[in-house]
Amino acid sequence: MNRSGGLIALVKNGDPITIDAEKRQINLDLPAAELKRRKKAWKPMKPRYTRGVLAKYASAVTSASLGAVTDNALKL
């Protein structure tokens, strides 16, 4: 639930997190009721840049898991 949504936006400083390298998992160790409360209260951030090259980049770039590229849909 960052600007586009996802669990990472619900994480707060001090939250218990478990990293299991063998299973390749990162878990936020909070009760489901707390996650539901945070999700309901969540509001998307306003864009930091609304004009110029950084605004164009922010609107075009893919997520880090997809390579953080701006030409993902480019067909050559």
FENDA-V207394 format. One record per helix or strand. SS is the DSSP state (h for helix, s for strand). FROM is the first residue (numbers start at 1). TO is the last residue. If there is no record, write none. Layout:
# FENDA-V207394
ss/from/to
SS/FROM/TO
SS/FROM/TO
This chain:
# FENDA-V207394
ss/from/to
h/7/10
s/17/20
s/25/28
h/32/41
h/52/60
h/64/66
